[in-house]
Amino acid sequence: MSSGWEVRMSNSKRLPYFFNAETKESRWEAPPGLTEQDIKALPGAPILDRPQADNPSTGQIKASHLLVKHRGSRRPSSWKESNITRTKEEAIAILEQYQREIHAASNKAEKFGQLAREHSDCSSHSADGDLGFFGRNQMQKPFEDAAFALQVKEISAIVSTDSGVHLIMRTA
């Protein structure tokens, strides 16, 4: 006999929830009357075994970044340059200069946002590099690993991904 319950992933909170396809009821907690064995047998139950991100309430963090693309980037163009020809080494040197400017600033977060707004090769430049909230498996692995390793207000070392080279600042 089917209970009608299944496990789904919330698109907004990126957390698993229980949904009853027959009654259309949804709930965060396991439905009453289901044993642990019943829950493990539900359609979608493997979602419950996925590790949640560092923030237990949402499974997400928030970060901003400053991206400098190079000719080896997967899409070597941006809002400010249609054909990026700099080498990866040149891109790293540019980011190193931005690092020095950020570290010399009295308000590092403000300086980071200013540099991202003026120089980042990502469309997020218009929001001071703000990428919003994201969870595990939503960003390229090197970026994700670096962002999740940061404390809030901490800025990463230079991170290289298929998109280019980044400085990342965790904001929440």
Phi and psi in degrees as GROMACS dihedral restraints (atoms count N, CA, C in turn):
[ dihedral_restraints ]
;  ai    aj    ak    al  type     phi  dphi    fc
    3     4     5     6     1   -86.1    20    10
    4     5     6     7     1   137.3    20    10
    6     7     8     9     1   -82.5    20    10
    7     8     9    10     1   -15.7    20    10
    9    10    11    12     1    85.9    20    10
   10    11    12    13     1    -9.9    20    10
   12    13    14    15     1   -84.6    20    10
   13    14    15    16     1   147.1    20    10
   15    16    17    18     1  -145.4    20    10
   16    17    18    19     1   166.0    20    10
   18    19    20    21     1  -105.9    20    10
   19    20    21    22     1   131.7    20    10
   21    22    23    24     1  -128.3    20    10
   22    23    24    25     1   167.8    20    10
   24    25    26    27     1  -108.7    20    10
   25    26    27    28     1   128.1    20    10
   27    28    29    30     1   -69.9    20    10
   28    29    30    31     1   128.4    20    10
   30    31    32    33     1   -72.8    20    10
   31    32    33    34     1   -31.0    20    10
   33    34    35    36     1   -83.3    20    10
   34    35    36    37     1   -41.7    20    10
   36    37    38    39     1  -100.7    20    10
   37    38    39    40     1   -10.0    20    10
   39    40    41    42     1    55.6    20    10
   40    41    42    43     1    40.6    20    10
   42    43    44    45     1  -126.7    20    10
   43    44    45    46     1   149.9    20    10
   45    46    47    48     1   -72.8    20    10
   46    47    48    49     1   148.8    20    10
   48    49    50    51     1  -143.5    20    10
   49    50    51    52     1   167.4    20    10
   51    52    53    54     1  -102.6    20    10
   52    53    54    55     1   133.8    20    10
   54    55    56    57     1  -130.4    20    10
   55    56    57    58     1   133.4    20    10
   57    58    59    60     1  -102.1    20    10
   58    59    60    61     1   110.8    20    10
   60    61    62    63     1   -66.7    20    10
   61    62    63    64     1   -25.1    20    10
   63    64    65    66     1   -79.6    20    10
   64    65    66    67     1   -44.3    20    10
   66    67    68    69     1   -98.8    20    10
   67    68    69    70     1   -11.2    20    10
   69    70    71    72     1    66.1    20    10
   70    71    72    73     1    15.9    20    10
   72    73    74    75     1   -77.2    20    10
   73    74    75    76     1   141.8    20    10
   75    76    77    78     1  -131.1    20    10
   76    77    78    79     1   150.3    20    10
   78    79    80    81     1  -157.4    20    10
   79    80    81    82     1   150.6    20    10
   81    82    83    84     1   -77.3    20    10
   82    83    84    85     1   -37.2    20    10
   84    85    86    87     1   -86.8    20    10
   85    86    87    88     1   158.1    20    10
   87    88    89    90     1   -61.8    20    10
   88    89    90    91     1   140.9    20    10
   90    91    92    93     1   -62.3    20    10
   91    92    93    94     1   142.3    20    10
   93    94    95    96     1   -63.2    20    10
   94    95    96    97     1   146.4    20    10
   96    97    98    99     1    90.6    20    10
   97    98    99   100     1    -8.5    20    10
   99   100   101   102     1   -96.0    20    10
  100   101   102   103     1   132.1    20    10
  102   103   104   105     1   -80.7    20    10
  103   104   105   106     1   169.4    20    10
  105   106   107   108     1   -59.5    20    10
  106   107   108   109     1   -38.3    20    10
  108   109   110   111     1   -66.4    20    10
  109   110   111   112     1   -40.5    20    10
  111   112   113   114     1   -59.8    20    10
  112   113   114   115     1   -43.7    20    10
  114   115   116   117     1   -63.9    20    10
  115   116   117   118     1   -42.3    20    10
  117   118   119   120     1   -65.7    20    10
  118   119   120   121     1   -20.1    20    10
  120   121   122   123     1   -91.6    20    10
  121   122   123   124     1    -6.1    20    10
  123   124   125   126     1   -68.2    20    10
  124   125   126   127     1   148.4    20    10
  126   127   128   129     1   -58.8    20    10
  127   128   129   130     1   135.2    20    10
  129   130   131   132     1    83.8    20    10
  130   131   132   133     1    -0.2    20    10
  132   133   134   135     1   -56.1    20    10
  133   134   135   136     1   -32.0    20    10
  135   136   137   138     1   -57.0    20    10
  136   137   138   139     1   -22.8    20    10
  138   139   140   141     1   -57.2    20    10
  139   140   141   142     1   -34.8    20    10
  141   142   143   144     1   -65.6    20    10
  142   143   144   145     1   -22.5    20    10
  144   145   146   147     1   -89.2    20    10
  145   146   147   148     1    -6.7    20    10
  147   148   149   150     1   -70.3    20    10
  148   149   150   151     1   137.8    20    10
  150   151   152   153     1   -66.9    20    10
  151   152   153   154     1   139.5    20    10
  153   154   155   156     1   -88.3    20    10
  154   155   156   157     1   155.3    20    10
  156   157   158   159     1   -71.1    20    10
  157   158   159   160     1  -178.8    20    10
  159   160   161   162     1   -58.9    20    10
  160   161   162   163     1   -33.8    20    10
  162   163   164   165     1   -88.6    20    10
  163   164   165   166     1   104.4    20    10
  165   166   167   168     1   -66.2    20    10
  166   167   168   169     1   -22.8    20    10
  168   169   170   171     1   -77.5    20    10
  169   170   171   172     1   -28.9    20    10
  171   172   173   174     1  -129.8    20    10
  172   173   174   175     1   -17.0    20    10
  174   175   176   177     1    73.1    20    10
  175   176   177   178     1    14.4    20    10
  177   178   179   180     1  -130.4    20    10
  178   179   180   181     1   160.7    20    10
  180   181   182   183     1  -126.4    20    10
  181   182   183   184     1   171.9    20    10
  183   184   185   186     1  -127.1    20    10
  184   185   186   187     1   139.1    20    10
  186   187   188   189     1  -148.9    20    10
  187   188   189   190     1   158.2    20    10
  189   190   191   192     1  -118.0    20    10
  190   191   192   193     1   158.2    20    10
  192   193   194   195     1  -146.0    20    10
  193   194   195   196     1   161.6    20    10
  195   196   197   198     1  -122.6    20    10
  196   197   198   199     1   111.3    20    10
  198   199   200   201     1  -104.2    20    10
  199   200   201   202     1   131.3    20    10
  201   202   203   204     1  -119.8    20    10
  202   203   204   205     1   115.0    20    10
  204   205   206   207     1   -83.6    20    10
  205   206   207   208     1   162.1    20    10
  207   208   209   210     1  -139.0    20    10
  208   209   210   211     1   174.7    20    10
  210   211   212   213     1   -64.5    20    10
  211   212   213   214     1   -18.3    20    10
  213   214   215   216     1   -89.8    20    10
  214   215   216   217     1     0.1    20    10
  216   217   218   219     1   -64.9    20    10
  217   218   219   220     1   153.9    20    10
  219   220   221   222     1   -63.5    20    10
  220   221   222   223     1   -26.6    20    10
  222   223   224   225     1  -137.4    20    10
  223   224   225   226     1    87.8    20    10
  225   226   227   228     1   -77.8    20    10
  226   227   228   229     1    58.8    20    10
  228   229   230   231     1  -151.9    20    10
  229   230   231   232     1   162.1    20    10
  231   232   233   234     1  -153.9    20    10
  232   233   234   235     1  -176.1    20    10
  234   235   236   237     1   -62.5    20    10
  235   236   237   238     1   -21.8    20    10
  237   238   239   240     1  -111.4    20    10
  238   239   240   241     1   -11.6    20    10
  240   241   242   243     1  -144.4    20    10
  241   242   243   244     1   121.2    20    10
  243   244   245   246     1   -76.8    20    10
  244   245   246   247     1   -24.8    20    10
  246   247   248   249     1  -139.6    20    10
  247   248   249   250     1   100.4    20    10
  249   250   251   252     1   -83.5    20    10
  250   251   252   253     1   124.2    20    10
  252   253   254   255     1  -115.0    20    10
  253   254   255   256     1    -3.4    20    10
  255   256   257   258     1   -66.6    20    10
  256   257   258   259     1   153.7    20    10
  258   259   260   261     1   -79.8    20    10
  259   260   261   262     1   167.8    20    10
  261   262   263   264     1   -62.9    20    10
  262   263   264   265     1   -39.2    20    10
  264   265   266   267     1   -62.9    20    10
  265   266   267   268     1   -39.6    20    10
  267   268   269   270     1   -65.8    20    10
  268   269   270   271     1   -39.7    20    10
  270   271   272   273     1   -63.2    20    10
  271   272   273   274     1   -41.8    20    10
  273   274   275   276     1   -62.9    20    10
  274   275   276   277     1   -41.9    20    10
  276   277   278   279     1   -62.0    20    10
  277   278   279   280     1   -38.7    20    10
  279   280   281   282     1   -62.9    20    10
  280   281   282   283     1   -46.9    20    10
  282   283   284   285     1   -63.5    20    10
  283   284   285   286     1   -36.4    20    10
  285   286   287   288     1   -61.6    20    10
  286   287   288   289     1   -38.0    20    10
  288   289   290   291     1   -65.7    20    10
  289   290   291   292     1   -42.4    20    10
  291   292   293   294     1   -62.7    20    10
  292   293   294   295     1   -39.6    20    10
  294   295   296   297     1   -56.8    20    10
  295   296   297   298     1   -46.6    20    10
  297   298   299   300     1   -60.8    20    10
  298   299   300   301     1   -42.5    20    10
  300   301   302   303     1   -64.4    20    10
  301   302   303   304     1   -41.3    20    10
  303   304   305   306     1   -64.7    20    10
  304   305   306   307     1   -47.1    20    10
  306   307   308   309     1   -67.8    20    10
  307   308   309   310     1   -24.7    20    10
  309   310   311   312     1   -83.7    20    10
  310   311   312   313     1   -14.4    20    10
  312   313   314   315     1   -77.6    20    10
  313   314   315   316     1   147.2    20    10
  315   316   317   318     1   -72.9    20    10
  316   317   318   319     1   -33.4    20    10
  318   319   320   321     1  -115.8    20    10
  319   320   321   322     1    94.2    20    10
  321   322   323   324     1   -63.4    20    10
  322   323   324   325     1   -40.7    20    10
  324   325   326   327     1   -64.3    20    10
  325   326   327   328     1   -41.7    20    10
  327   328   329   330     1   -64.3    20    10
  328   329   330   331     1   -44.1    20    10
  330   331   332   333     1   -64.4    20    10
  331   332   333   334     1   -41.3    20    10
  333   334   335   336     1   -57.8    20    10
  334   335   336   337     1   -50.0    20    10
  336   337   338   339     1   -60.4    20    10
  337   338   339   340     1   -41.1    20    10
  339   340   341   342     1   -62.5    20    10
  340   341   342   343     1   -46.6    20    10
  342   343   344   345     1   -65.9    20    10
  343   344   345   346     1   -39.7    20    10
  345   346   347   348     1   -62.8    20    10
  346   347   348   349     1   -44.9    20    10
  348   349   350   351     1   -60.4    20    10
  349   350   351   352     1   -41.3    20    10
  351   352   353   354     1   -85.2    20    10
  352   353   354   355     1   -30.1    20    10
  354   355   356   357     1  -125.9    20    10
  355   356   357   358     1   -15.9    20    10
  357   358   359   360     1   -64.5    20    10
  358   359   360   361     1   139.7    20    10
  360   361   362   363     1   -85.2    20    10
  361   362   363   364     1    10.3    20    10
  363   364   365   366     1  -102.3    20    10
  364   365   366   367     1   149.4    20    10
  366   367   368   369     1   -63.0    20    10
  367   368   369   370     1   -17.1    20    10
  369   370   371   372     1   -69.2    20    10
  370   371   372   373     1    -5.3    20    10
  372   373   374   375     1   -54.7    20    10
  373   374   375   376     1   -34.7    20    10
  375   376   377   378     1   -68.8    20    10
  376   377   378   379     1   -14.3    20    10
  378   379   380   381     1  -113.7    20    10
  379   380   381   382     1    32.2    20    10
  381   382   383   384     1    58.5    20    10
  382   383   384   385     1    29.5    20    10
  384   385   386   387     1    85.7    20    10
  385   386   387   388     1     2.1    20    10
  387   388   389   390     1   -67.0    20    10
  388   389   390   391     1   121.9    20    10
  390   391   392   393     1   -96.5    20    10
  391   392   393   394     1    -3.7    20    10
  393   394   395   396     1    75.8    20    10
  394   395   396   397     1  -165.5    20    10
  396   397   398   399     1   -84.0    20    10
  397   398   399   400     1   143.4    20    10
  399   400   401   402     1  -151.2    20    10
  400   401   402   403     1   157.2    20    10
  402   403   404   405     1  -113.6    20    10
  403   404   405   406     1  -172.4    20    10
  405   406   407   408     1   -62.3    20    10
  406   407   408   409     1   149.6    20    10
  408   409   410   411     1    65.4    20    10
  409   410   411   412     1    21.8    20    10
  411   412   413   414     1  -109.6    20    10
  412   413   414   415     1   -15.5    20    10
  414   415   416   417     1  -121.6    20    10
  415   416   417   418     1   166.6    20    10
  417   418   419   420     1   -60.4    20    10
  418   419   420   421     1   142.6    20    10
  420   421   422   423     1   -51.8    20    10
  421   422   423   424     1   -48.8    20    10
  423   424   425   426     1   -61.0    20    10
  424   425   426   427     1   -37.6    20    10
  426   427   428   429     1   -66.8    20    10
  427   428   429   430     1   -49.0    20    10
  429   430   431   432     1   -57.6    20    10
  430   431   432   433     1   -49.2    20    10
  432   433   434   435     1   -58.4    20    10
  433   434   435   436     1   -44.2    20    10
  435   436   437   438     1   -66.7    20    10
  436   437   438   439     1   -44.9    20    10
  438   439   440   441     1   -63.9    20    10
  439   440   441   442     1   -43.9    20    10
  441   442   443   444     1   -71.4    20    10
  442   443   444   445     1   -21.3    20    10
  444   445   446   447     1   -80.1    20    10
  445   446   447   448     1   -17.1    20    10
  447   448   449   450     1   -79.1    20    10
  448   449   450   451     1   152.0    20    10
  450   451   452   453     1   -87.5    20    10
  451   452   453   454     1   158.7    20    10
  453   454   455   456     1   -58.0    20    10
  454   455   456   457     1   135.4    20    10
  456   457   458   459     1    76.9    20    10
  457   458   459   460     1    -1.3    20    10
  459   460   461   462     1   -85.4    20    10
  460   461   462   463     1   147.0    20    10
  462   463   464   465     1  -113.8    20    10
  463   464   465   466     1   135.3    20    10
  465   466   467   468     1   -73.2    20    10
  466   467   468   469     1   166.4    20    10
  468   469   470   471     1   -72.1    20    10
  469   470   471   472     1   178.3    20    10
  471   472   473   474     1   -67.9    20    10
  472   473   474   475     1   131.4    20    10
  474   475   476   477     1  -117.4    20    10
  475   476   477   478     1   130.9    20    10
  477   478   479   480     1  -104.7    20    10
  478   479   480   481     1   130.0    20    10
  480   481   482   483     1  -132.9    20    10
  481   482   483   484     1  -179.2    20    10
  483   484   485   486     1   -63.8    20    10
  484   485   486   487     1   -21.1    20    10
  486   487   488   489     1   -80.4    20    10
  487   488   489   490     1   -26.4    20    10
  489   490   491   492     1   148.9    20    10
  490   491   492   493     1  -150.8    20    10
  492   493   494   495     1  -115.7    20    10
  493   494   495   496     1   142.6    20    10
  495   496   497   498     1  -130.8    20    10
  496   497   498   499     1   154.6    20    10
  498   499   500   501     1  -112.4    20    10
  499   500   501   502     1   135.7    20    10
  501   502   503   504     1  -121.1    20    10
  502   503   504   505     1   135.3    20    10
  504   505   506   507     1  -121.8    20    10
  505   506   507   508     1   119.2    20    10
  507   508   509   510     1   -77.8    20    10
  508   509   510   511     1   129.6    20    10
  510   511   512   513     1  -113.8    20    10
  511   512   513   514     1   -14.0    20    10
